[in-house]
Amino acid sequence: MNAVNIVKRRSVAQDMLKNQVVLINGVVAKASKEVKVGDEITIKYLKGDKRYQVLQIPTTKNVPKARMEEYVKEV
């Protein structure tokens, strides 16, 4: 999630996974879960859920924030 800037830091992403607020295709995600093109990621925030569709998988460890739209789109 942090590779494409959905969350700011890896530690935040890990904490979200630990607290089971991240779902992939409606199933609670684990850190080892492989994400594929077309998958839907849901994050349960206190103010409501945010959903993202995976468009591409990054080939590098981090993607510039300006290029985030190439990899995920909010639905």
CHARMM internal coordinates of N, CA and C (Angstrom, degrees):
IC EDIT
DIST 1 N 1 CA 1.4462
DIST 1 CA 1 C 1.5188
ANGL 1 N 1 CA 1 C 111.23
DIST 1 C 2 N 1.3402
ANGL 1 CA 1 C 2 N 116.03
DIHE 1 N 1 CA 1 C 2 N -35.27
DIST 2 N 2 CA 1.4461
ANGL 1 C 2 N 2 CA 115.72
DIHE 1 CA 1 C 2 N 2 CA -179.44
DIST 2 CA 2 C 1.5236
ANGL 2 N 2 CA 2 C 111.93
DIHE 1 C 2 N 2 CA 2 C -80.38
DIST 2 C 3 N 1.3298
ANGL 2 CA 2 C 3 N 119.14
DIHE 2 N 2 CA 2 C 3 N -17.68
DIST 3 N 3 CA 1.4670
ANGL 2 C 3 N 3 CA 121.02
DIHE 2 CA 2 C 3 N 3 CA 179.33
DIST 3 CA 3 C 1.5254
ANGL 3 N 3 CA 3 C 111.13
DIHE 2 C 3 N 3 CA 3 C -62.56
DIST 3 C 4 N 1.3254
ANGL 3 CA 3 C 4 N 117.80
DIHE 3 N 3 CA 3 C 4 N -31.68
DIST 4 N 4 CA 1.4647
ANGL 3 C 4 N 4 CA 121.33
DIHE 3 CA 3 C 4 N 4 CA 179.73
DIST 4 CA 4 C 1.5242
ANGL 4 N 4 CA 4 C 111.89
DIHE 3 C 4 N 4 CA 4 C -111.99
DIST 4 C 5 N 1.3255
ANGL 4 CA 4 C 5 N 116.78
DIHE 4 N 4 CA 4 C 5 N 18.29
DIST 5 N 5 CA 1.4604
ANGL 4 C 5 N 5 CA 123.63
DIHE 4 CA 4 C 5 N 5 CA 172.01
DIST 5 CA 5 C 1.5274
ANGL 5 N 5 CA 5 C 115.45
DIHE 4 C 5 N 5 CA 5 C 68.11
DIST 5 C 6 N 1.3232
ANGL 5 CA 5 C 6 N 118.35
DIHE 5 N 5 CA 5 C 6 N 29.06
DIST 6 N 6 CA 1.4649
ANGL 5 C 6 N 6 CA 119.45
DIHE 5 CA 5 C 6 N 6 CA 172.65
DIST 6 CA 6 C 1.5246
ANGL 6 N 6 CA 6 C 108.26
DIHE 5 C 6 N 6 CA 6 C -70.53
DIST 6 C 7 N 1.3379
ANGL 6 CA 6 C 7 N 116.82
DIHE 6 N 6 CA 6 C 7 N -40.25
DIST 7 N 7 CA 1.4617
ANGL 6 C 7 N 7 CA 122.06
DIHE 6 CA 6 C 7 N 7 CA 171.99
DIST 7 CA 7 C 1.5225
ANGL 7 N 7 CA 7 C 107.66
DIHE 6 C 7 N 7 CA 7 C -123.21
DIST 7 C 8 N 1.3381
ANGL 7 CA 7 C 8 N 116.72
DIHE 7 N 7 CA 7 C 8 N 157.09
DIST 8 N 8 CA 1.4603
ANGL 7 C 8 N 8 CA 120.90
DIHE 7 CA 7 C 8 N 8 CA -172.07
DIST 8 CA 8 C 1.5239
ANGL 8 N 8 CA 8 C 114.69
DIHE 7 C 8 N 8 CA 8 C -72.76
DIST 8 C 9 N 1.3308
ANGL 8 CA 8 C 9 N 116.87
DIHE 8 N 8 CA 8 C 9 N -39.25
DIST 9 N 9 CA 1.4620
ANGL 8 C 9 N 9 CA 119.14
DIHE 8 CA 8 C 9 N 9 CA -174.73
DIST 9 CA 9 C 1.5215
ANGL 9 N 9 CA 9 C 111.50
DIHE 8 C 9 N 9 CA 9 C -130.41
DIST 9 C 10 N 1.3247
ANGL 9 CA 9 C 10 N 114.77
DIHE 9 N 9 CA 9 C 10 N 151.45
DIST 10 N 10 CA 1.4590
ANGL 9 C 10 N 10 CA 121.22
DIHE 9 CA 9 C 10 N 10 CA 177.87
DIST 10 CA 10 C 1.5323
ANGL 10 N 10 CA 10 C 111.32
DIHE 9 C 10 N 10 CA 10 C -59.71
DIST 10 C 11 N 1.3311
ANGL 10 CA 10 C 11 N 116.61
DIHE 10 N 10 CA 10 C 11 N -38.34
DIST 11 N 11 CA 1.4683
ANGL 10 C 11 N 11 CA 120.18
DIHE 10 CA 10 C 11 N 11 CA -179.85
DIST 11 CA 11 C 1.5256
ANGL 11 N 11 CA 11 C 111.09
DIHE 10 C 11 N 11 CA 11 C -62.70
DIST 11 C 12 N 1.3185
ANGL 11 CA 11 C 12 N 117.19
DIHE 11 N 11 CA 11 C 12 N -35.45
DIST 12 N 12 CA 1.4664
ANGL 11 C 12 N 12 CA 121.24
DIHE 11 CA 11 C 12 N 12 CA 177.35
DIST 12 CA 12 C 1.5289
ANGL 12 N 12 CA 12 C 109.23
DIHE 11 C 12 N 12 CA 12 C -67.32
DIST 12 C 13 N 1.3263
ANGL 12 CA 12 C 13 N 117.19
DIHE 12 N 12 CA 12 C 13 N -43.00
DIST 13 N 13 CA 1.4619
ANGL 12 C 13 N 13 CA 121.19
DIHE 12 CA 12 C 13 N 13 CA 178.67
DIST 13 CA 13 C 1.5275
ANGL 13 N 13 CA 13 C 110.45
DIHE 12 C 13 N 13 CA 13 C -61.61
DIST 13 C 14 N 1.3283
ANGL 13 CA 13 C 14 N 117.44
DIHE 13 N 13 CA 13 C 14 N -43.12
DIST 14 N 14 CA 1.4586
ANGL 13 C 14 N 14 CA 121.37
DIHE 13 CA 13 C 14 N 14 CA 179.23
DIST 14 CA 14 C 1.5283
ANGL 14 N 14 CA 14 C 111.45
DIHE 13 C 14 N 14 CA 14 C -63.66
DIST 14 C 15 N 1.3232
ANGL 14 CA 14 C 15 N 116.74
DIHE 14 N 14 CA 14 C 15 N -40.31
DIST 15 N 15 CA 1.4600
ANGL 14 C 15 N 15 CA 121.13
DIHE 14 CA 14 C 15 N 15 CA 178.35
DIST 15 CA 15 C 1.5326
ANGL 15 N 15 CA 15 C 110.74
DIHE 14 C 15 N 15 CA 15 C -64.72
DIST 15 C 16 N 1.3153
ANGL 15 CA 15 C 16 N 116.90
DIHE 15 N 15 CA 15 C 16 N -39.63
DIST 16 N 16 CA 1.4671
ANGL 15 C 16 N 16 CA 120.93
DIHE 15 CA 15 C 16 N 16 CA 178.47
DIST 16 CA 16 C 1.5251
ANGL 16 N 16 CA 16 C 110.81
DIHE 15 C 16 N 16 CA 16 C -63.86
DIST 16 C 17 N 1.3303
ANGL 16 CA 16 C 17 N 116.62
DIHE 16 N 16 CA 16 C 17 N -41.03
DIST 17 N 17 CA 1.4594
ANGL 16 C 17 N 17 CA 120.24
DIHE 16 CA 16 C 17 N 17 CA 177.63
DIST 17 CA 17 C 1.5217
ANGL 17 N 17 CA 17 C 110.78
DIHE 16 C 17 N 17 CA 17 C -65.34
DIST 17 C 18 N 1.3221
ANGL 17 CA 17 C 18 N 116.84
DIHE 17 N 17 CA 17 C 18 N -41.79
DIST 18 N 18 CA 1.4607
ANGL 17 C 18 N 18 CA 121.98
DIHE 17 CA 17 C 18 N 18 CA 179.68
DIST 18 CA 18 C 1.5316
ANGL 18 N 18 CA 18 C 111.23
DIHE 17 C 18 N 18 CA 18 C -60.86
DIST 18 C 19 N 1.3176
ANGL 18 CA 18 C 19 N 116.69
DIHE 18 N 18 CA 18 C 19 N -37.55
DIST 19 N 19 CA 1.4622
ANGL 18 C 19 N 19 CA 121.93
DIHE 18 CA 18 C 19 N 19 CA -178.86
DIST 19 CA 19 C 1.5331
ANGL 19 N 19 CA 19 C 113.19
DIHE 18 C 19 N 19 CA 19 C -88.48
DIST 19 C 20 N 1.3109
ANGL 19 CA 19 C 20 N 116.89
DIHE 19 N 19 CA 19 C 20 N 7.34
DIST 20 N 20 CA 1.4679
ANGL 19 C 20 N 20 CA 124.16
DIHE 19 CA 19 C 20 N 20 CA 174.72
DIST 20 CA 20 C 1.5237
ANGL 20 N 20 CA 20 C 114.05
DIHE 19 C 20 N 20 CA 20 C 56.33
DIST 20 C 21 N 1.3204
ANGL 20 CA 20 C 21 N 116.70
DIHE 20 N 20 CA 20 C 21 N 42.16
DIST 21 N 21 CA 1.4631
ANGL 20 C 21 N 21 CA 120.26
DIHE 20 CA 20 C 21 N 21 CA 177.06
DIST 21 CA 21 C 1.5284
ANGL 21 N 21 CA 21 C 111.94
DIHE 20 C 21 N 21 CA 21 C -104.33
DIST 21 C 22 N 1.3443
ANGL 21 CA 21 C 22 N 116.57
DIHE 21 N 21 CA 21 C 22 N 4.91
DIST 22 N 22 CA 1.4606
ANGL 21 C 22 N 22 CA 121.29
DIHE 21 CA 21 C 22 N 22 CA 179.02
DIST 22 CA 22 C 1.5256
ANGL 22 N 22 CA 22 C 108.13
DIHE 21 C 22 N 22 CA 22 C -112.99
DIST 22 C 23 N 1.3258
ANGL 22 CA 22 C 23 N 115.68
DIHE 22 N 22 CA 22 C 23 N 128.25
DIST 23 N 23 CA 1.4555
ANGL 22 C 23 N 23 CA 120.76
DIHE 22 CA 22 C 23 N 23 CA 178.02
DIST 23 CA 23 C 1.5229
ANGL 23 N 23 CA 23 C 109.19
DIHE 22 C 23 N 23 CA 23 C -122.55
DIST 23 C 24 N 1.3110
ANGL 23 CA 23 C 24 N 116.26
DIHE 23 N 23 CA 23 C 24 N 143.33
DIST 24 N 24 CA 1.4580
ANGL 23 C 24 N 24 CA 121.48
DIHE 23 CA 23 C 24 N 24 CA 173.56
DIST 24 CA 24 C 1.5182
ANGL 24 N 24 CA 24 C 106.35
DIHE 23 C 24 N 24 CA 24 C -118.78
DIST 24 C 25 N 1.3170
ANGL 24 CA 24 C 25 N 115.60
DIHE 24 N 24 CA 24 C 25 N 117.45
DIST 25 N 25 CA 1.4657
ANGL 24 C 25 N 25 CA 122.52
DIHE 24 CA 24 C 25 N 25 CA -176.76
DIST 25 CA 25 C 1.5307
ANGL 25 N 25 CA 25 C 111.28
DIHE 24 C 25 N 25 CA 25 C 54.00
DIST 25 C 26 N 1.3402
ANGL 25 CA 25 C 26 N 116.03
DIHE 25 N 25 CA 25 C 26 N 39.58
DIST 26 N 26 CA 1.4518
ANGL 25 C 26 N 26 CA 121.58
DIHE 25 CA 25 C 26 N 26 CA 175.74
DIST 26 CA 26 C 1.5177
ANGL 26 N 26 CA 26 C 115.83
DIHE 25 C 26 N 26 CA 26 C 82.84
DIST 26 C 27 N 1.3338
ANGL 26 CA 26 C 27 N 118.27
DIHE 26 N 26 CA 26 C 27 N 2.03
DIST 27 N 27 CA 1.4625
ANGL 26 C 27 N 27 CA 122.94
DIHE 26 CA 26 C 27 N 27 CA -179.43
DIST 27 CA 27 C 1.5256
ANGL 27 N 27 CA 27 C 108.90
DIHE 26 C 27 N 27 CA 27 C -113.86
DIST 27 C 28 N 1.3470
ANGL 27 CA 27 C 28 N 116.81
DIHE 27 N 27 CA 27 C 28 N 135.12
DIST 28 N 28 CA 1.4672
ANGL 27 C 28 N 28 CA 120.79
DIHE 27 CA 27 C 28 N 28 CA 179.36
DIST 28 CA 28 C 1.5316
ANGL 28 N 28 CA 28 C 109.00
DIHE 27 C 28 N 28 CA 28 C -55.73
DIST 28 C 29 N 1.3345
ANGL 28 CA 28 C 29 N 116.04
DIHE 28 N 28 CA 28 C 29 N 128.83
DIST 29 N 29 CA 1.4596
ANGL 28 C 29 N 29 CA 121.92
DIHE 28 CA 28 C 29 N 29 CA -175.51
DIST 29 CA 29 C 1.5212
ANGL 29 N 29 CA 29 C 112.25
DIHE 28 C 29 N 29 CA 29 C -87.88
DIST 29 C 30 N 1.3246
ANGL 29 CA 29 C 30 N 114.82
DIHE 29 N 29 CA 29 C 30 N 148.06
DIST 30 N 30 CA 1.4631
ANGL 29 C 30 N 30 CA 122.49
DIHE 29 CA 29 C 30 N 30 CA 172.08
DIST 30 CA 30 C 1.5183
ANGL 30 N 30 CA 30 C 106.89
DIHE 29 C 30 N 30 CA 30 C -114.03
DIST 30 C 31 N 1.3307
ANGL 30 CA 30 C 31 N 116.56
DIHE 30 N 30 CA 30 C 31 N 160.41
DIST 31 N 31 CA 1.4648
ANGL 30 C 31 N 31 CA 121.43
DIHE 30 CA 30 C 31 N 31 CA -177.18
DIST 31 CA 31 C 1.5267
ANGL 31 N 31 CA 31 C 112.31
DIHE 30 C 31 N 31 CA 31 C -59.18
DIST 31 C 32 N 1.3023
ANGL 31 CA 31 C 32 N 117.82
DIHE 31 N 31 CA 31 C 32 N -28.81
DIST 32 N 32 CA 1.4625
ANGL 31 C 32 N 32 CA 121.32
DIHE 31 CA 31 C 32 N 32 CA -177.06
DIST 32 CA 32 C 1.5302
ANGL 32 N 32 CA 32 C 113.23
DIHE 31 C 32 N 32 CA 32 C -85.39
DIST 32 C 33 N 1.3206
ANGL 32 CA 32 C 33 N 118.05
DIHE 32 N 32 CA 32 C 33 N -2.54
DIST 33 N 33 CA 1.4694
ANGL 32 C 33 N 33 CA 122.03
DIHE 32 CA 32 C 33 N 33 CA -176.35
DIST 33 CA 33 C 1.5221
ANGL 33 N 33 CA 33 C 110.75
DIHE 32 C 33 N 33 CA 33 C -66.56
DIST 33 C 34 N 1.3220
ANGL 33 CA 33 C 34 N 115.54
DIHE 33 N 33 CA 33 C 34 N 127.95
DIST 34 N 34 CA 1.4589
ANGL 33 C 34 N 34 CA 120.79
DIHE 33 CA 33 C 34 N 34 CA 177.14
DIST 34 CA 34 C 1.5265
ANGL 34 N 34 CA 34 C 108.82
DIHE 33 C 34 N 34 CA 34 C -84.19
DIST 34 C 35 N 1.3150
ANGL 34 CA 34 C 35 N 115.62
DIHE 34 N 34 CA 34 C 35 N 129.77
DIST 35 N 35 CA 1.4655
ANGL 34 C 35 N 35 CA 121.45
DIHE 34 CA 34 C 35 N 35 CA -179.56
DIST 35 CA 35 C 1.5206
ANGL 35 N 35 CA 35 C 108.34
DIHE 34 C 35 N 35 CA 35 C -99.28
DIST 35 C 36 N 1.3323
ANGL 35 CA 35 C 36 N 116.12
DIHE 35 N 35 CA 35 C 36 N 138.38
DIST 36 N 36 CA 1.4609
ANGL 35 C 36 N 36 CA 121.18
DIHE 35 CA 35 C 36 N 36 CA -178.28
DIST 36 CA 36 C 1.5282
ANGL 36 N 36 CA 36 C 109.96
DIHE 35 C 36 N 36 CA 36 C -120.23
DIST 36 C 37 N 1.3203
ANGL 36 CA 36 C 37 N 115.62
DIHE 36 N 36 CA 36 C 37 N 160.13
DIST 37 N 37 CA 1.4661
ANGL 36 C 37 N 37 CA 121.06
DIHE 36 CA 36 C 37 N 37 CA 175.50
DIST 37 CA 37 C 1.5230
ANGL 37 N 37 CA 37 C 108.13
DIHE 36 C 37 N 37 CA 37 C -58.96
DIST 37 C 38 N 1.3299
ANGL 37 CA 37 C 38 N 116.01
DIHE 37 N 37 CA 37 C 38 N 133.19
DIST 38 N 38 CA 1.4589
ANGL 37 C 38 N 38 CA 121.89
DIHE 37 CA 37 C 38 N 38 CA -179.82
DIST 38 CA 38 C 1.5216
ANGL 38 N 38 CA 38 C 113.37
DIHE 37 C 38 N 38 CA 38 C 97.75
DIST 38 C 39 N 1.3471
ANGL 38 CA 38 C 39 N 117.64
DIHE 38 N 38 CA 38 C 39 N -16.42
DIST 39 N 39 CA 1.4595
ANGL 38 C 39 N 39 CA 120.45
DIHE 38 CA 38 C 39 N 39 CA 178.30
DIST 39 CA 39 C 1.5229
ANGL 39 N 39 CA 39 C 110.56
DIHE 38 C 39 N 39 CA 39 C -64.58
DIST 39 C 40 N 1.3392
ANGL 39 CA 39 C 40 N 115.67
DIHE 39 N 39 CA 39 C 40 N 152.09
DIST 40 N 40 CA 1.4572
ANGL 39 C 40 N 40 CA 121.01
DIHE 39 CA 39 C 40 N 40 CA 176.44
DIST 40 CA 40 C 1.5244
ANGL 40 N 40 CA 40 C 108.99
DIHE 39 C 40 N 40 CA 40 C -112.21
DIST 40 C 41 N 1.3278
ANGL 40 CA 40 C 41 N 115.76
DIHE 40 N 40 CA 40 C 41 N 124.03
DIST 41 N 41 CA 1.4580
ANGL 40 C 41 N 41 CA 122.61
DIHE 40 CA 40 C 41 N 41 CA 178.80
DIST 41 CA 41 C 1.5156
ANGL 41 N 41 CA 41 C 107.89
DIHE 40 C 41 N 41 CA 41 C -102.09
DIST 41 C 42 N 1.3280
ANGL 41 CA 41 C 42 N 116.60
DIHE 41 N 41 CA 41 C 42 N 127.32
DIST 42 N 42 CA 1.4630
ANGL 41 C 42 N 42 CA 122.19
DIHE 41 CA 41 C 42 N 42 CA 176.66
DIST 42 CA 42 C 1.5153
ANGL 42 N 42 CA 42 C 108.31
DIHE 41 C 42 N 42 CA 42 C -116.11
DIST 42 C 43 N 1.3292
ANGL 42 CA 42 C 43 N 116.22
DIHE 42 N 42 CA 42 C 43 N 131.89
DIST 43 N 43 CA 1.4609
ANGL 42 C 43 N 43 CA 121.79
DIHE 42 CA 42 C 43 N 43 CA 176.17
DIST 43 CA 43 C 1.5238
ANGL 43 N 43 CA 43 C 106.92
DIHE 42 C 43 N 43 CA 43 C -117.65
DIST 43 C 44 N 1.3312
ANGL 43 CA 43 C 44 N 115.32
DIHE 43 N 43 CA 43 C 44 N 124.74
DIST 44 N 44 CA 1.4674
ANGL 43 C 44 N 44 CA 120.94
DIHE 43 CA 43 C 44 N 44 CA -178.49
DIST 44 CA 44 C 1.5278
ANGL 44 N 44 CA 44 C 109.30
DIHE 43 C 44 N 44 CA 44 C -92.23
DIST 44 C 45 N 1.3336
ANGL 44 CA 44 C 45 N 116.46
DIHE 44 N 44 CA 44 C 45 N 101.93
DIST 45 N 45 CA 1.4604
ANGL 44 C 45 N 45 CA 122.88
DIHE 44 CA 44 C 45 N 45 CA 174.90
DIST 45 CA 45 C 1.5272
ANGL 45 N 45 CA 45 C 108.48
DIHE 44 C 45 N 45 CA 45 C -93.70
DIST 45 C 46 N 1.3226
ANGL 45 CA 45 C 46 N 116.48
DIHE 45 N 45 CA 45 C 46 N 162.69
DIST 46 N 46 CA 1.4717
ANGL 45 C 46 N 46 CA 120.53
DIHE 45 CA 45 C 46 N 46 CA 178.03
DIST 46 CA 46 C 1.5261
ANGL 46 N 46 CA 46 C 111.66
DIHE 45 C 46 N 46 CA 46 C -60.56
DIST 46 C 47 N 1.3276
ANGL 46 CA 46 C 47 N 117.08
DIHE 46 N 46 CA 46 C 47 N -35.32
DIST 47 N 47 CA 1.4672
ANGL 46 C 47 N 47 CA 121.36
DIHE 46 CA 46 C 47 N 47 CA -177.71
DIST 47 CA 47 C 1.5306
ANGL 47 N 47 CA 47 C 112.81
DIHE 46 C 47 N 47 CA 47 C -87.02
DIST 47 C 48 N 1.3235
ANGL 47 CA 47 C 48 N 117.18
DIHE 47 N 47 CA 47 C 48 N 2.93
DIST 48 N 48 CA 1.4598
ANGL 47 C 48 N 48 CA 120.42
DIHE 47 CA 47 C 48 N 48 CA 179.55
DIST 48 CA 48 C 1.5147
ANGL 48 N 48 CA 48 C 111.61
DIHE 47 C 48 N 48 CA 48 C 133.77
DIST 48 C 49 N 1.3134
ANGL 48 CA 48 C 49 N 115.05
DIHE 48 N 48 CA 48 C 49 N 167.71
DIST 49 N 49 CA 1.4559
ANGL 48 C 49 N 49 CA 121.15
DIHE 48 CA 48 C 49 N 49 CA -177.76
DIST 49 CA 49 C 1.5237
ANGL 49 N 49 CA 49 C 111.20
DIHE 48 C 49 N 49 CA 49 C -84.09
DIST 49 C 50 N 1.3399
ANGL 49 CA 49 C 50 N 115.13
DIHE 49 N 49 CA 49 C 50 N 149.22
DIST 50 N 50 CA 1.4698
ANGL 49 C 50 N 50 CA 121.58
DIHE 49 CA 49 C 50 N 50 CA 170.76
DIST 50 CA 50 C 1.5087
ANGL 50 N 50 CA 50 C 106.07
DIHE 49 C 50 N 50 CA 50 C -121.88
DIST 50 C 51 N 1.3343
ANGL 50 CA 50 C 51 N 115.68
DIHE 50 N 50 CA 50 C 51 N 136.31
DIST 51 N 51 CA 1.4618
ANGL 50 C 51 N 51 CA 120.95
DIHE 50 CA 50 C 51 N 51 CA -179.20
DIST 51 CA 51 C 1.5141
ANGL 51 N 51 CA 51 C 109.69
DIHE 50 C 51 N 51 CA 51 C -120.31
DIST 51 C 52 N 1.3249
ANGL 51 CA 51 C 52 N 114.47
DIHE 51 N 51 CA 51 C 52 N 140.63
DIST 52 N 52 CA 1.4631
ANGL 51 C 52 N 52 CA 121.53
DIHE 51 CA 51 C 52 N 52 CA 179.84
DIST 52 CA 52 C 1.5191
ANGL 52 N 52 CA 52 C 108.92
DIHE 51 C 52 N 52 CA 52 C -131.60
DIST 52 C 53 N 1.3265
ANGL 52 CA 52 C 53 N 115.92
DIHE 52 N 52 CA 52 C 53 N 143.67
DIST 53 N 53 CA 1.4625
ANGL 52 C 53 N 53 CA 121.07
DIHE 52 CA 52 C 53 N 53 CA 174.42
DIST 53 CA 53 C 1.5230
ANGL 53 N 53 CA 53 C 107.89
DIHE 52 C 53 N 53 CA 53 C -107.14
DIST 53 C 54 N 1.3234
ANGL 53 CA 53 C 54 N 116.55
DIHE 53 N 53 CA 53 C 54 N 134.31
DIST 54 N 54 CA 1.4627
ANGL 53 C 54 N 54 CA 122.32
DIHE 53 CA 53 C 54 N 54 CA -179.96
DIST 54 CA 54 C 1.5246
ANGL 54 N 54 CA 54 C 108.36
DIHE 53 C 54 N 54 CA 54 C -80.24
DIST 54 C 55 N 1.3335
ANGL 54 CA 54 C 55 N 116.47
DIHE 54 N 54 CA 54 C 55 N 122.20
DIST 55 N 55 CA 1.4585
ANGL 54 C 55 N 55 CA 121.81
DIHE 54 CA 54 C 55 N 55 CA -179.73
DIST 55 CA 55 C 1.5284
ANGL 55 N 55 CA 55 C 111.84
DIHE 54 C 55 N 55 CA 55 C -99.15
DIST 55 C 56 N 1.3349
ANGL 55 CA 55 C 56 N 116.91
DIHE 55 N 55 CA 55 C 56 N -37.02
DIST 56 N 56 CA 1.4572
ANGL 55 C 56 N 56 CA 123.70
DIHE 55 CA 55 C 56 N 56 CA 179.14
DIST 56 CA 56 C 1.5155
ANGL 56 N 56 CA 56 C 108.60
DIHE 55 C 56 N 56 CA 56 C -149.21
DIST 56 C 57 N 1.3194
ANGL 56 CA 56 C 57 N 116.07
DIHE 56 N 56 CA 56 C 57 N 159.87
DIST 57 N 57 CA 1.4524
ANGL 56 C 57 N 57 CA 121.72
DIHE 56 CA 56 C 57 N 57 CA 174.61
DIST 57 CA 57 C 1.5285
ANGL 57 N 57 CA 57 C 107.13
DIHE 56 C 57 N 57 CA 57 C -103.66
DIST 57 C 58 N 1.3537
ANGL 57 CA 57 C 58 N 118.62
DIHE 57 N 57 CA 57 C 58 N 126.44
DIST 58 N 58 CA 1.4632
ANGL 57 C 58 N 58 CA 120.05
DIHE 57 CA 57 C 58 N 58 CA -179.98
DIST 58 CA 58 C 1.5269
ANGL 58 N 58 CA 58 C 111.64
DIHE 57 C 58 N 58 CA 58 C -64.53
DIST 58 C 59 N 1.3209
ANGL 58 CA 58 C 59 N 115.80
DIHE 58 N 58 CA 58 C 59 N 145.43
DIST 59 N 59 CA 1.4668
ANGL 58 C 59 N 59 CA 120.54
DIHE 58 CA 58 C 59 N 59 CA 176.58
DIST 59 CA 59 C 1.5183
ANGL 59 N 59 CA 59 C 111.07
DIHE 58 C 59 N 59 CA 59 C -95.76
DIST 59 C 60 N 1.3377
ANGL 59 CA 59 C 60 N 117.09
DIHE 59 N 59 CA 59 C 60 N -11.23
DIST 60 N 60 CA 1.4597
ANGL 59 C 60 N 60 CA 121.90
DIHE 59 CA 59 C 60 N 60 CA 177.54
DIST 60 CA 60 C 1.5192
ANGL 60 N 60 CA 60 C 109.39
DIHE 59 C 60 N 60 CA 60 C -111.14
DIST 60 C 61 N 1.3358
ANGL 60 CA 60 C 61 N 116.06
DIHE 60 N 60 CA 60 C 61 N 166.47
DIST 61 N 61 CA 1.4669
ANGL 60 C 61 N 61 CA 120.38
DIHE 60 CA 60 C 61 N 61 CA -176.78
DIST 61 CA 61 C 1.5283
ANGL 61 N 61 CA 61 C 112.10
DIHE 60 C 61 N 61 CA 61 C -67.95
DIST 61 C 62 N 1.3137
ANGL 61 CA 61 C 62 N 117.55
DIHE 61 N 61 CA 61 C 62 N -37.44
DIST 62 N 62 CA 1.4682
ANGL 61 C 62 N 62 CA 121.34
DIHE 61 CA 61 C 62 N 62 CA 179.36
DIST 62 CA 62 C 1.5136
ANGL 62 N 62 CA 62 C 110.30
DIHE 61 C 62 N 62 CA 62 C -132.40
DIST 62 C 63 N 1.3221
ANGL 62 CA 62 C 63 N 114.67
DIHE 62 N 62 CA 62 C 63 N 146.98
DIST 63 N 63 CA 1.4571
ANGL 62 C 63 N 63 CA 122.67
DIHE 62 CA 62 C 63 N 63 CA 179.48
DIST 63 CA 63 C 1.5234
ANGL 63 N 63 CA 63 C 107.55
DIHE 62 C 63 N 63 CA 63 C -116.03
DIST 63 C 64 N 1.3530
ANGL 63 CA 63 C 64 N 118.34
DIHE 63 N 63 CA 63 C 64 N 135.05
DIST 64 N 64 CA 1.4658
ANGL 63 C 64 N 64 CA 119.29
DIHE 63 CA 63 C 64 N 64 CA 176.00
DIST 64 CA 64 C 1.5304
ANGL 64 N 64 CA 64 C 110.68
DIHE 63 C 64 N 64 CA 64 C -58.00
DIST 64 C 65 N 1.3260
ANGL 64 CA 64 C 65 N 115.59
DIHE 64 N 64 CA 64 C 65 N 142.48
DIST 65 N 65 CA 1.4696
ANGL 64 C 65 N 65 CA 120.79
DIHE 64 CA 64 C 65 N 65 CA -177.65
DIST 65 CA 65 C 1.5275
ANGL 65 N 65 CA 65 C 111.84
DIHE 64 C 65 N 65 CA 65 C -55.47
DIST 65 C 66 N 1.3217
ANGL 65 CA 65 C 66 N 117.20
DIHE 65 N 65 CA 65 C 66 N -34.20
DIST 66 N 66 CA 1.4602
ANGL 65 C 66 N 66 CA 121.35
DIHE 65 CA 65 C 66 N 66 CA -179.31
DIST 66 CA 66 C 1.5304
ANGL 66 N 66 CA 66 C 112.13
DIHE 65 C 66 N 66 CA 66 C -64.82
DIST 66 C 67 N 1.3352
ANGL 66 CA 66 C 67 N 117.91
DIHE 66 N 66 CA 66 C 67 N -20.74
DIST 67 N 67 CA 1.4687
ANGL 66 C 67 N 67 CA 121.43
DIHE 66 CA 66 C 67 N 67 CA -178.18
DIST 67 CA 67 C 1.5317
ANGL 67 N 67 CA 67 C 112.46
DIHE 66 C 67 N 67 CA 67 C -102.47
DIST 67 C 68 N 1.3203
ANGL 67 CA 67 C 68 N 118.00
DIHE 67 N 67 CA 67 C 68 N 8.48
DIST 68 N 68 CA 1.4621
ANGL 67 C 68 N 68 CA 122.29
DIHE 67 CA 67 C 68 N 68 CA -177.76
DIST 68 CA 68 C 1.5291
ANGL 68 N 68 CA 68 C 112.05
DIHE 67 C 68 N 68 CA 68 C -56.04
DIST 68 C 69 N 1.3279
ANGL 68 CA 68 C 69 N 117.52
DIHE 68 N 68 CA 68 C 69 N -38.54
DIST 69 N 69 CA 1.4637
ANGL 68 C 69 N 69 CA 121.78
DIHE 68 CA 68 C 69 N 69 CA -176.89
DIST 69 CA 69 C 1.5231
ANGL 69 N 69 CA 69 C 113.22
DIHE 68 C 69 N 69 CA 69 C -63.41
DIST 69 C 70 N 1.3371
ANGL 69 CA 69 C 70 N 117.64
DIHE 69 N 69 CA 69 C 70 N -17.98
DIST 70 N 70 CA 1.4600
ANGL 69 C 70 N 70 CA 121.01
DIHE 69 CA 69 C 70 N 70 CA 177.55
DIST 70 CA 70 C 1.5232
ANGL 70 N 70 CA 70 C 111.76
DIHE 69 C 70 N 70 CA 70 C -74.74
DIST 70 C 71 N 1.3312
ANGL 70 CA 70 C 71 N 116.39
DIHE 70 N 70 CA 70 C 71 N -22.17
DIST 71 N 71 CA 1.4622
ANGL 70 C 71 N 71 CA 121.48
DIHE 70 CA 70 C 71 N 71 CA -172.50
DIST 71 CA 71 C 1.5344
ANGL 71 N 71 CA 71 C 114.11
DIHE 70 C 71 N 71 CA 71 C -108.04
DIST 71 C 72 N 1.3043
ANGL 71 CA 71 C 72 N 117.38
DIHE 71 N 71 CA 71 C 72 N -35.61
DIST 72 N 72 CA 1.4704
ANGL 71 C 72 N 72 CA 121.27
DIHE 71 CA 71 C 72 N 72 CA 178.29
DIST 72 CA 72 C 1.5189
ANGL 72 N 72 CA 72 C 109.34
DIHE 71 C 72 N 72 CA 72 C -140.66
DIST 72 C 73 N 1.3405
ANGL 72 CA 72 C 73 N 114.91
DIHE 72 N 72 CA 72 C 73 N 150.73
DIST 73 N 73 CA 1.4756
ANGL 72 C 73 N 73 CA 118.57
DIHE 72 CA 72 C 73 N 73 CA 172.76
DIST 73 CA 73 C 1.5065
ANGL 73 N 73 CA 73 C 107.18
DIHE 72 C 73 N 73 CA 73 C -131.84
DIST 73 C 74 N 1.3219
ANGL 73 CA 73 C 74 N 115.22
DIHE 73 N 73 CA 73 C 74 N 142.82
DIST 74 N 74 CA 1.4543
ANGL 73 C 74 N 74 CA 120.84
DIHE 73 CA 73 C 74 N 74 CA 178.11
DIST 74 CA 74 C 1.5229
ANGL 74 N 74 CA 74 C 108.40
DIHE 73 C 74 N 74 CA 74 C -78.07
DIST 74 C 75 N 1.3289
ANGL 74 CA 74 C 75 N 115.08
DIHE 74 N 74 CA 74 C 75 N 133.21
DIST 75 N 75 CA 1.4726
ANGL 74 C 75 N 75 CA 119.60
DIHE 74 CA 74 C 75 N 75 CA -179.83
DIST 75 CA 75 C 1.5108
ANGL 75 N 75 CA 75 C 110.92
DIHE 74 C 75 N 75 CA 75 C -116.73
END
COOR INIT
IC SEED 1 N 1 CA 1 C
IC BUILD
